[in-house]
Amino acid sequence: MTALDEASPAAGQWRYWRPAAALVELGTLQGREVGLPPHFHAEDQLTVVLAGRRRFVLGGRMVVLAAGQGALIPAGVPHRSLAEPEGVLCLNAYLPAGSDAAAALDGCLAAGGWPRGAVPPSAGLEAAACRRAAAAPPGGPAPPPAGPVRRVAAQAGMSREGFTRRFARRHGMPPHAFWLMQRLNLARRLLRAGEGIAAAAAEAGFADQSHLGRCFRRVFGVTPGRYRAGEPPSQPFQTGW
Protein backbone atom coordinates (compact mmCIF):
# COMPACT_ATOMS: atom_id res chain seq x y z
CA MET A 1 0.00 0.00 0.00
CA THR A 2 1.41 3.38 -1.03
CA ALA A 3 1.21 6.84 0.48
CA LEU A 4 -1.44 7.67 -2.14
CA ASP A 5 -3.66 4.94 -0.70
CA GLU A 6 -3.32 6.14 2.90
CA ALA A 7 -4.59 9.72 2.92
CA SER A 8 -5.17 11.17 6.38
CA PRO A 9 -8.57 12.66 7.22
CA ALA A 10 -6.95 16.12 7.31
CA ALA A 11 -5.76 15.60 3.75
CA GLY A 12 -9.25 14.57 2.64
CA GLN A 13 -10.44 10.99 2.61
CA TRP A 14 -12.93 9.53 0.15
CA ARG A 15 -14.55 6.10 0.34
CA TYR A 16 -16.99 4.56 -2.12
CA TRP A 17 -19.08 1.41 -1.82
CA ARG A 18 -22.18 -0.24 -3.29
CA PRO A 19 -24.60 -1.23 -0.50
CA ALA A 20 -27.88 -1.66 -2.40
CA ALA A 21 -29.11 -2.30 -5.93
CA ALA A 22 -31.36 0.78 -5.83
CA LEU A 23 -28.28 3.03 -5.61
CA VAL A 24 -25.39 3.18 -8.02
CA GLU A 25 -23.11 3.72 -5.01
CA LEU A 26 -22.52 5.68 -1.82
CA GLY A 27 -19.50 7.71 -0.86
CA THR A 28 -18.21 9.49 2.22
CA LEU A 29 -15.84 12.40 2.39
CA GLN A 30 -14.12 13.82 5.46
CA GLY A 31 -11.22 16.17 6.04
CA ARG A 32 -10.01 19.61 5.06
CA GLU A 33 -8.21 19.30 1.73
CA VAL A 34 -11.34 18.21 -0.11
CA GLY A 35 -11.14 20.41 -3.20
CA LEU A 36 -11.62 18.71 -6.58
CA PRO A 37 -11.11 20.15 -10.09
CA PRO A 38 -14.04 20.65 -12.50
CA HIS A 39 -15.73 17.33 -13.26
CA PHE A 40 -19.12 15.71 -13.77
CA HIS A 41 -20.75 12.36 -13.11
CA ALA A 42 -22.87 10.04 -15.23
CA GLU A 43 -25.27 9.80 -12.27
CA ASP A 44 -27.22 12.29 -10.16
CA GLN A 45 -25.14 13.18 -7.09
CA LEU A 46 -27.00 13.81 -3.82
CA THR A 47 -24.65 15.36 -1.24
CA VAL A 48 -25.73 15.62 2.41
CA VAL A 49 -23.43 17.48 4.84
CA LEU A 50 -23.30 15.85 8.28
CA ALA A 51 -20.70 18.13 9.90
CA GLY A 52 -18.85 21.24 8.83
CA ARG A 53 -19.45 22.92 5.47
CA ARG A 54 -19.15 21.99 1.78
CA ARG A 55 -18.82 24.43 -1.10
CA PHE A 56 -19.33 23.76 -4.80
CA VAL A 57 -18.96 25.97 -7.85
CA LEU A 58 -21.46 25.30 -10.64
CA GLY A 59 -21.52 27.50 -13.71
CA GLY A 60 -19.59 30.22 -11.91
CA ARG A 61 -22.06 30.24 -8.99
CA MET A 62 -21.12 29.24 -5.44
CA VAL A 63 -23.34 26.72 -3.64
CA VAL A 64 -22.69 26.55 0.12
CA LEU A 65 -24.06 23.69 2.25
CA ALA A 66 -24.02 23.73 6.05
CA ALA A 67 -24.52 20.73 8.33
CA GLY A 68 -28.03 19.38 7.86
CA GLN A 69 -28.33 20.55 4.25
CA GLY A 70 -28.24 18.65 0.99
CA ALA A 71 -27.83 19.39 -2.71
CA LEU A 72 -28.63 17.45 -5.84
CA ILE A 73 -26.20 17.89 -8.74
CA PRO A 74 -27.81 16.41 -11.86
CA ALA A 75 -25.90 13.99 -14.06
CA GLY A 76 -23.63 15.67 -16.58
CA VAL A 77 -23.40 19.02 -14.78
CA PRO A 78 -19.77 20.21 -14.44
CA HIS A 79 -18.85 21.35 -10.93
CA ARG A 80 -15.84 21.69 -8.66
CA SER A 81 -15.49 21.64 -4.88
CA LEU A 82 -13.33 23.78 -2.62
CA ALA A 83 -11.07 22.95 0.31
CA GLU A 84 -12.65 23.39 3.75
CA PRO A 85 -10.13 24.68 6.35
CA GLU A 86 -12.49 23.81 9.24
CA GLY A 87 -13.15 20.29 7.96
CA VAL A 88 -16.24 18.56 6.58
CA LEU A 89 -18.01 15.21 6.85
CA CYS A 90 -20.55 14.42 4.16
CA LEU A 91 -22.37 11.57 2.47
CA ASN A 92 -22.68 11.36 -1.31
CA ALA A 93 -25.31 9.15 -2.92
CA TYR A 94 -24.97 8.47 -6.64
CA LEU A 95 -28.39 7.72 -8.12
CA PRO A 96 -29.58 6.79 -11.61
CA ALA A 97 -30.16 9.99 -13.56
CA GLY A 98 -33.61 11.42 -12.95
CA SER A 99 -34.14 9.78 -9.54
CA ASP A 100 -36.37 11.43 -6.94
CA ALA A 101 -33.91 12.91 -4.43
CA ALA A 102 -36.60 13.48 -1.81
CA ALA A 103 -37.61 9.83 -1.82
CA ALA A 104 -33.98 8.72 -1.78
CA LEU A 105 -32.69 10.74 1.17
CA ASP A 106 -33.86 8.59 4.09
CA GLY A 107 -32.82 5.40 2.33
CA CYS A 108 -29.37 6.79 1.58
CA LEU A 109 -28.80 7.72 5.21
CA ALA A 110 -29.98 4.33 6.42
CA ALA A 111 -27.81 2.49 3.88
CA GLY A 112 -24.83 4.58 4.96
CA GLY A 113 -25.30 3.57 8.59
CA TRP A 114 -26.43 6.99 9.86
CA PRO A 115 -29.46 7.38 12.11
CA ARG A 116 -32.49 8.98 10.46
CA GLY A 117 -32.21 12.02 12.73
CA ALA A 118 -28.67 12.81 11.58
CA VAL A 119 -29.99 15.28 9.00
CA PRO A 120 -33.24 17.20 9.52
CA PRO A 121 -35.38 15.86 6.62
CA SER A 122 -37.06 19.19 5.90
CA ALA A 123 -33.75 21.06 5.65
CA GLY A 124 -32.09 18.41 3.52
CA LEU A 125 -34.99 17.98 1.13
CA GLU A 126 -35.70 21.66 0.77
CA ALA A 127 -32.08 22.32 -0.13
CA ALA A 128 -32.00 19.41 -2.58
CA ALA A 129 -35.02 20.73 -4.46
CA CYS A 130 -33.66 24.28 -4.45
CA ARG A 131 -30.19 23.31 -5.61
CA ARG A 132 -31.50 21.10 -8.41
CA ALA A 133 -33.21 24.09 -9.99
CA ALA A 134 -30.07 26.20 -9.59
CA ALA A 135 -27.83 23.56 -11.18
CA ALA A 136 -29.59 23.12 -14.52
CA PRO A 137 -27.30 21.41 -17.06
CA PRO A 138 -25.66 23.56 -19.74
CA GLY A 139 -27.72 23.96 -22.88
CA GLY A 140 -26.94 23.02 -26.44
CA PRO A 141 -26.84 19.79 -28.43
CA ALA A 142 -24.93 16.67 -27.45
CA PRO A 143 -21.16 17.15 -27.73
CA PRO A 144 -19.41 15.79 -30.84
CA PRO A 145 -17.30 12.62 -30.57
CA ALA A 146 -13.89 12.97 -29.00
CA GLY A 147 -10.81 13.56 -31.10
CA PRO A 148 -8.02 16.08 -31.64
CA VAL A 149 -9.69 19.46 -31.11
CA ARG A 150 -8.27 20.93 -34.33
CA ARG A 151 -9.68 18.06 -36.41
CA VAL A 152 -13.12 18.14 -34.76
CA ALA A 153 -13.23 21.92 -35.14
CA ALA A 154 -12.37 21.62 -38.83
CA GLN A 155 -15.16 19.06 -39.30
CA ALA A 156 -17.54 21.62 -37.76
CA GLY A 157 -16.23 24.32 -40.11
CA MET A 158 -14.74 26.38 -37.25
CA SER A 159 -11.36 27.50 -36.01
CA ARG A 160 -9.93 25.64 -33.03
CA GLU A 161 -10.31 28.70 -30.79
CA GLY A 162 -13.88 29.42 -31.86
CA PHE A 163 -14.92 25.79 -31.45
CA THR A 164 -13.34 25.62 -27.98
CA ARG A 165 -15.14 28.77 -26.82
CA ARG A 166 -18.53 27.60 -28.11
CA PHE A 167 -18.06 24.13 -26.68
CA ALA A 168 -17.17 25.52 -23.23
CA ARG A 169 -20.23 27.81 -23.23
CA ARG A 170 -22.57 24.95 -24.11
CA HIS A 171 -21.07 22.14 -22.03
CA GLY A 172 -19.46 23.88 -19.08
CA MET A 173 -15.82 22.95 -19.77
CA PRO A 174 -13.35 22.86 -22.68
CA PRO A 175 -13.62 19.92 -25.10
CA HIS A 176 -10.47 18.10 -23.99
CA ALA A 177 -11.52 18.23 -20.32
CA PHE A 178 -15.07 17.14 -21.21
CA TRP A 179 -13.89 14.16 -23.23
CA LEU A 180 -11.45 13.17 -20.47
CA MET A 181 -14.37 13.15 -18.00
CA GLN A 182 -16.38 10.91 -20.33
CA ARG A 183 -13.49 8.43 -20.33
CA LEU A 184 -13.09 8.64 -16.53
CA ASN A 185 -16.80 7.99 -16.02
CA LEU A 186 -16.54 4.97 -18.31
CA ALA A 187 -13.59 3.68 -16.27
CA ARG A 188 -15.56 4.28 -13.08
CA ARG A 189 -18.46 2.20 -14.41
CA LEU A 190 -16.12 -0.61 -15.50
CA LEU A 191 -14.39 -0.69 -12.10
CA ARG A 192 -17.76 -0.85 -10.30
CA ALA A 193 -18.61 -3.87 -12.45
CA GLY A 194 -15.40 -5.62 -11.29
CA GLU A 195 -13.22 -5.00 -14.35
CA GLY A 196 -9.48 -5.08 -13.67
CA ILE A 197 -7.69 -1.75 -13.52
CA ALA A 198 -5.44 -2.37 -16.53
CA ALA A 199 -8.38 -3.60 -18.62
CA ALA A 200 -10.54 -0.63 -17.57
CA ALA A 201 -7.71 1.76 -18.48
CA ALA A 202 -7.35 0.22 -21.93
CA GLU A 203 -11.09 0.13 -22.64
CA ALA A 204 -11.54 3.75 -21.52
CA GLY A 205 -8.72 4.93 -23.78
CA PHE A 206 -5.94 5.68 -21.27
CA ALA A 207 -2.32 5.12 -22.20
CA ASP A 208 -1.81 2.66 -19.35
CA GLN A 209 -2.84 1.85 -15.77
CA SER A 210 -0.64 4.60 -14.33
CA HIS A 211 -2.20 7.22 -16.59
CA LEU A 212 -5.69 6.21 -15.43
CA GLY A 213 -4.53 6.21 -11.81
CA ARG A 214 -3.20 9.76 -11.93
CA CYS A 215 -6.30 11.19 -13.60
CA PHE A 216 -8.74 9.14 -11.52
CA ARG A 217 -7.32 10.14 -8.15
CA ARG A 218 -7.06 13.81 -9.08
CA VAL A 219 -10.73 13.97 -10.08
CA PHE A 220 -12.40 11.47 -7.72
CA GLY A 221 -10.10 11.67 -4.70
CA VAL A 222 -9.25 7.97 -4.50
CA THR A 223 -7.11 5.47 -6.40
CA PRO A 224 -8.78 3.11 -8.90
CA GLY A 225 -7.80 0.15 -6.70
CA ARG A 226 -9.54 1.54 -3.62
CA TYR A 227 -12.53 2.58 -5.67
CA ARG A 228 -12.89 -0.88 -7.20
CA ALA A 229 -12.59 -2.57 -3.77
CA GLY A 230 -15.51 -0.54 -2.37
CA GLU A 231 -14.61 -0.16 1.32
CA PRO A 232 -17.28 1.53 3.51
CA PRO A 233 -16.11 3.56 6.51
CA SER A 234 -16.12 1.71 9.81
CA GLN A 235 -16.79 4.88 11.86
CA PRO A 236 -18.77 7.36 9.74
CA PHE A 237 -19.02 10.00 12.49
CA GLN A 238 -15.29 10.22 13.19
CA THR A 239 -14.53 13.94 12.86
CA GLY A 240 -10.87 14.12 13.85
CA TRP A 241 -9.76 16.51 11.17
N, C-alpha and C positions, 0 to 999 in steps of 0.2 A: 504494500500500500504506500502511495507516494504522498508528498506534502499537499498535492492538489486534491487528493481524496479526503484529507483530514483538515477541513477548514474549521476554525474555531467559531463559536457563536458570534463573537465580536466581529469577525471577518465577514459574517453572513453565511448562514447554513441553509441549504435547500434540501428537502427530501420529497420524493415522489413515490406514490404507490397506488395500486389498483384494488380497492376493497370491495367493489360491487359492480355488477354488470350494468346497472343503470347509469353509472358515471364512467367517463373515459378514464379519469384518474383524480386523485387528490394530491395536494402538495402542501408542505408547511415551509415557512420562511421565518427565521429569527436572526437577530443580530443588528449590526449598525451599518456595515458596508454592503448594503443591499441594492445598490444602483445597478441597473441593467441598461444596455444600449437599446436603441429603437428596434422593435421586433413585433411580430404578431403571431397568433396561434390559429390553428385550423379549427379550434373549438371555442365555444363561449367560455370566458374565464370569469368566475365569480370569486371575488376576493373579499374576505371578512377579516377585519382587524380585531384581534383579541387583546392586544396590549400595545401601547405606544401609538405610533402614527405611520401612515404609508402615503407617499405622494407619487402620483403618475402625471405624465405629460402626454396629452392626446391632442393632436392637431394644433399644437402651440398653446393649449389651455391646460392649466394646472388643476388636477383633481386631488383634493386632500381628504383622507379618511382618518378619523379618530377611532379609538377603541369603541367597539359596539356598532360600527358602521360597515356597510358593504358596498361594493360596486360591481357592476356587470360590464365587462368589456367584450363586445360582440366579436365573433370569429372574424379574422381578417383585418381588424382595426390596428394599425401601427400605434405603438405606445412605448414609452420608456419609464423607468422608475428611478427615483433618486435615493442617495444614501440617507440614512436616518441617524444622526449623531446620538440621539437619546435611546435608540434601539426600537425594534418592532417585533411583534409576534403575530403572524397572520396565517390564515388557512385559505388556500386556493382550491377551488373545485373546477375541474375542466369538464364541461358538459357538451353533449352533441349540440351543434349549432341550432339555435331557435328554441332551446329548452326554456321552460318557465322557471325563472330564477326564484320567484316567490315560493313555488311549490318545492323547489330543491333545497332551500336553505336549511330547514330542520334536519332533513335526511343527511345533508353533507356534514353537519355538526355531529350528528350521532355516529356516522360512519368514521369520522375522524377521532372519535373517542372523547369529545367534549360534551359536557352536560348541556341540556337544552337552554338553561338560563345563562350560558356564557355570553351570549350576544342578545340584547333585547330585540325580539323579533320585529317590532314595529320600526325601530331605528334602522336595522339592517335591511329590511325589505323596502322601506321608503327610499333609502339611499340607492339601493339597487335599481329601482324603477327610475329614479331621477338620473342616475349616471348613465343608464342605457340610452336615454333620450339625448344626453349630452355627447355621447360617444358614437354618433352615427357614422357608419363607414364612409370613406371617401367615395365621391361619385365617379361616373365615367364607366366605359365598357371594361370588360375583362382584359387584363394585361396580355400583351402578345407573348408568344413563347420565348423562353430564354435564349440568349445567344450573345455574341459580341455586340456591344451597344451600337457601334458604328454600322455594323451590317444590318441590325434590326431597324435602326433609324433610316438607313438608305431604302430598305424595303417599304418603309412608311412614307418615303418621299420627303424626309426631313433631315436637317443637319443633326449631328450628334448632340450638340448643346440644346437645340430647340426641342428635340425628342426627350432629352433628360428632364428639362424643365416641365414639359407638359405631363410626362409620366409622374413626376414627383407631386405635381398639383393634384392629379387624379387619384393616385394610389398611396400617398402619404410618405413615400420614401423613394430614393433614386432607383433606377431599374436594377443595377447590380445588387444592391442591398435587398431589394424585393425578391429577386430570383434566388439569392442565397437563403433567404428565410423560407421560401418554398421548399428548397432542398433540405433544410434543417428540419422542417416539419415532417417531411417524408421520412427522414432518418428517425425522428422521434416515434412516428407511427410504427416503423419496422422494429425498433428496439422494444416497444411495448408488446409487440406480437412475439417476441423471443428471438428475433433474428440476431445473429452474431454481429459484433461491432464492425469487423472488417467487411463482412458482406453488406451490412447496412451502408457503410461508407461508399462502397463501390456502386451499389444500386442507386444511391442518392447523388452520385456524381462528384464525390470528393476524391482528391488525389490519392489519399490513403487514410488509414485509421488515425494517424496523428493529426492530419488536417481536419478531419471531422471532430476529433477531440478538442482541438484548440477553439474551433468555431462554436461547438456545442456548449462548452463550459462558459465561454464569454457571454453567450446569449441566454442560456438557461440556468446558469449558476451551479451546475453539477456536471461531473464527468459522464460520458456515455455509459461506462460500466456501472456506476452507481445508479444512474437512471434506469438502466435495463433491469438491475437487481430488484428495484422497488422496495426500499426499506423504510417502513413507517417509523416515526419517532416513538421512543419508549416513554418519554416524559414530555407531552406536548405543552405543558404550562411552565417549563423551565425557562426563566427569564433572566439568566445570569449573564447578560451582555455587559 
